[in-house]
Amino acid sequence: MIKLTFYFLTFISIWCLSSCNVVSNNEEETKYTTSVREVISQKSQALPLSNYCSSIKYILLESRKEAMIRKLLRIEFSDKHLFVSDGKKILKYHLDGTFVRQIGSVGKGPEEYGAGRVNFVLDPVHEEVFVWNTQGQVVVYRQTDGMYLRRFSVRQRILDMAYSKSADRLVVVGQRTEDKEGDLFLYKDMKRYDRMGMATDSLNYHNSSKKHIGMGSICYSLKDHIHFMFGSDDLMYEMNSDGSIHPYIHFDFENSVSYEQVDVRKNSYPNYLQVLSPVEMDDALFYVIKKGFNRKEVKFYFSVFDKKSGQSTLAKHIIDDIHGVGTFWPVQITDSGIIGQASASTILSECEKKNIDKATLGLQDLTMESNPVVIIAK
């Protein structure tokens, strides 16, 4: 009886301690806070790129027929190559823009990825490319030669992925099919599946308390941390290499209409606010604010949050004052720097308007028919 009482009390103590930890994590204050409504009330201004980086490089992607790509939706770098996707295919280039090969192909075969919008993430530890679609299908190829390795499924609708090099884990922002809650899933051993091809080695680390999630969900790796947020949430979270998760940035919407309050049958929600496309540097966070809900009333604002001052600035343009070429807006963060892109026509127009020799940008072969230009700022 004494033993049973001891075990029972021990269990209750552990349960209470774990419960306290959960409460503590939920009530933990965010590292940064910014008022979104205050930001959009500002007068927009042009901000020089030199405020945030010291160098900028332009890469012209080779434009032969098999290397053509319409728009760069994702860009990832390995030590010697860059990989890009336009949502339909994944292409590999040398760092100077020379085309190498296509990774995989669209189709219904066992070594192909299905039709529809596809995306990818690089595993720098094992030199693999994970190609995925929103339905939870993942196809894995070797980075070096594009050779098919394996395929598997996850039990979530995949919204975004990142690879934590320090923790050697694949991080998935996903949604369970039976509800609309956003979850963060971590996969350690990507070669463990059940007989139906489902990945089994997953840990559910985070739940967003029934926040609506959608294409606004984002997940990316920054040095030793993973940062992620869900579609209509007002919080960005930070996951450390030990797997612990903390509130990172609170975007204060100040009693604006939330997604949970929206009735899709109504046409007008001018006070609806949402944060999209955050891209981060050491000292700054670039992000887009969406105001309004339906297409006719929606407006987009660009903002830069300064971590040192804790202030956000409404940005009309980010000016490449290093080269004097024109505007720049970051679209992605990698260990190589913040990544932007520009169409060939935009670059050529800027060079002509400002009498800039395109060769000074390393774009001497740029023509109107060229691929989009990759821009790296550090």
C-alpha positions, 0 to 999 in steps of 0.5 A, a space after each residue: 500500500 505504501 508503495 502504491 501511495 508513493 507511486 501515485 504521489 510521484 505521478 501526481 507531482 510529475 503531472 503537476 510539474 509538467 502542467 506548470 511548464 505548459 502554462 509557463 510556456 503559454 504565458 511566456 512573453 514574446 521577444 518583440 512586439 509591433 503594432 500593425 495598425 500603427 504601422 499602416 497609419 505612417 507615411 511610407 518612405 523609401 529606405 536604403 538597402 545599405 541600412 540592412 546589408 553591406 553587399 548585393 550580388 546579381 546572378 543571371 540564370 542561364 536561359 537555354 530552353 530546358 533551363 527557363 523558369 517563369 518565376 522564382 517561388 523558392 530558392 535554396 543554396 548548397 555550398 556550390 549550387 543553387 536550386 530554384 522552383 516556379 511551383 512546377 519544376 525544380 532546377 539546379 544551377 551553379 552559383 554563377 548561374 550556369 544550368 546543371 539539371 532538372 531535379 525529378 519531373 512531374 508525372 504519376 510514376 513512382 519516381 515522379 512528383 504529382 501535378 499541381 503546385 510543388 515545393 522543395 527544401 534542401 537537407 544539407 546534412 545528407 545532401 538530399 532534396 525533399 520535393 513536396 506538395 500540399 497533400 502530404 506526398 514527399 519525393 526525395 532525390 540526391 542533390 549531386 545527380 538528381 537520382 531518385 532515392 525514395 518517397 513517403 507520405 505524412 499524415 498532414 496537409 503540408 504548408 511549408 517545410 524547413 530543415 534544421 541543420 543544427 538539430 538534423 530534423 525536417 520541420 513541417 508546418 502542417 494541418 491535420 486533415 480532420 481539423 483546421 488547427 495548425 501544427 508543427 511536426 518534426 521528423 528525425 529519421 526520414 527512412 522510417 515508414 509504415 507499410 502504407 508508406 507513411 512516415 512514422 518518426 514524427 513528434 507534434 511539438 506545437 498546436 496553434 489553438 485552432 488558428 486558421 492556417 493557409 498559404 500564409 503559413 511560413 517556416 524557415 531556418 535562420 542560423 540555429 533557429 527555426 521561425 514559423 507562423 500560421 496563416 492568420 495568427 498574430 504570433 511568430 514562434 522560434 524553435 531552438 536546436 533543442 526543440 524548445 519553442 517560444 513566442 518570438 514576435 507579436 504582431 498586435 492587430 489591436 482588436 481588428 477583425 480576425 479570420 474566425 470572425 469572418 463570414 465568407 458570405 459577406 463582402 466587406 471586412 476593411 478592418 481585417 489584418 494579416 501578416 504575410 511573407 516575413 523575411 528576416 535578417 540579424 537586425 531586421 524583419 521585412 514583412 507584408 501587411 494585408 488589410 481588408 478581406 475581399 479582392 476589391 478592398 484589399 491593400 498591401 503594405 510593406 514594412 521593416 521591423 528594426 529589432 534594435 529599436 523595436 520600431 516598424 517603418 512603412 516602406 514605399 521602396 527598398 532602394 538598392 543604393 549600393 548600385 543605384 539600380 532601383 527597388 529591392 524587396 526580400 522574398 526569402 532568407 537563407 544562410 547565404 543572405 536575404 534573397 530577392 528577384 527581378 525580371 529581366 525587363 525590370 533590370 534593363 529598364 532601370 539600367 537604361 533609365 539611370 544610364 547604368 552599364 549592366 556589365 557592372 552588375 555582372 549581367 552583361 548577357 542579360 536580354 529581355 528574353 532572359 530568366 529572372 535575376 537572383 539577387 543576394 544581399 548580405 
